[in-house]
Each structure stands twice: as C-alpha cells, then as structure tokens.
C-alpha cells in the first residue's frame, strides 16, 4: 500500500476575474473549490492513475469536512486525524485577461501536541507500507523535526520514503535519510544556499545532496523538465511544448507519476518519464485541477530523456 501524509492540507478556493482592479470591486466570473495540499494532490493523482493508496493527514472544522467530502466523491481512500482548529483555505485568483495567477496561502491551523501524536501513533500502526510520501508545509505549532521522525519511522517499517517539502522542513527531513526527495530548483537553491540556473550547476549540487545518504534526488524545473540523480543514473527528462493553463500541483503530480512508476515496477528511467508526463498533464487543466489519465497517457510517448 502507498500512503501519503499531509500535515497541512488545504481547501483551495479558486476564482476567475476578468482583470484585477486595485481599490475597486472585482466581480468573480467563476469559482471552483478543490481539496488541496501536496500529499493530498499526490493521492488524487495516484487514484486517477489507478494506484491503490490512502491519504493520511490532519483536518479540522467545516473546511476539513468539505475537503474530506470532496476526496470521497473523487474516490480517494482517506483516514484523516481530526484536530480542533480549522483546516486552512487558500485563495487562488486567476486573471482571465492576462492568464496570470495569484496565490494566497494560509499558514494553517494551530495543531496541539496531543493532536500531532495521534497521527504519529497512526503511522506507527501501519501494516507493511510499501511507500510513504511525506510532503507539504507544516502548520503552526509543529517543529520541522517531525519530518525526520516520520521518515525514520516509515523506513523502520520497510517502506520506501519520498519527501517533498521546503526550507527548514526539508533540512530536518533530510536528516532522516529519505529514499527520494523532490525539490524544485528554487527549493534546491535554498537548501544549498546557492542560486542555481544552469543544468551543470544543478546536476553538480544534486549529486552532492544525494551523497548525504539520499537514494534519488529529483529536481523539477517547470518547462525545463526534471533532473534525476541516482546511485548510477543521471537523467534529464523534458516535456513537449504545451499550452500551460495552470502550474499549481504540477510538482505534486510529478511525484505521483514517479511513485506510480515505482509501484508498477518500472525502471527508474521510465518512472521519470511518468513523473514528467503527470506533471505536464496537470498544466493542461484550469484552476487547481490535476493530471487526468487520458492526458497522462497521451504525453508519456512525448517525453524525451537524455543521459547526463
């Protein structure tokens, strides 16, 4: 079984306006609401692709109830831990006239120590997990050290662990030696305190990070594709040119594509192709809608891979 862990999920309220007017009323032309959060996105895409998984995380209040209800309606298997505070709501504003997008991300609920330990105990009881995906930001009140502990716990149960986060949470999580990490190029730059732009720079730093004890490092670079550094493999997978309608969730979809490849026993190179196809498929959809299976299958043969 694949498990995803999202400690700071979100209800994404996505609106469209013709043009953003400052100091004036803005009429909403359209609105959609989605269950969000990085691990939640991974579970949604895995479900779409047909991979059995279960979403774990912390939810609370009416927003948390709506988030879970939306996932249930999408066929996503959930086992959330309830907290007293309200699940966060993110606001995404799409300007129709320009095609630009503005995201307002809430910091999240205040999680009490006993609530945190409830999900820790739930993870302790997982029965022979195959893979555990731990991703996203941390809500107020949770120290980044939790990621190291969760990673070590999952690895102790024999699971392959994938970490996708940023900042101090990434720094702390790496200490638990996850099998795979998936920073984007900006997150990798912050991790090593270097501004990375060129492929050779990114490849050099990626290998350096991997040598800390990380099995595989995936670096997403938007339209530039994904760079993979493994023990013996160094690949750059690139997508075809597409009309991008949205970028939110593309990185999470890439994680799901890679995990799907591993879960179906594909070679690393093919799993990388799946990652790029799933991430690119998400950019084809409006709002914060994610990768659809038909888009994914259409894109897989269009991905090119070069050995570095």
Helices and strands as residue ranges (DSSP letters): E 2-6, E 10-17, E 28-36, H 38-49, E 53-59, H 61-73, E 81-82, E 88-95, E 100-104, H 113-124, E 131-135, H 145-156, E 160-164, H 167-174, E 180-184, H 185-192, H 199-210, E 216-220, G 222-224, E 226-229, E 234-238, H 250-263, H 268-283, H 293-300, E 304-307
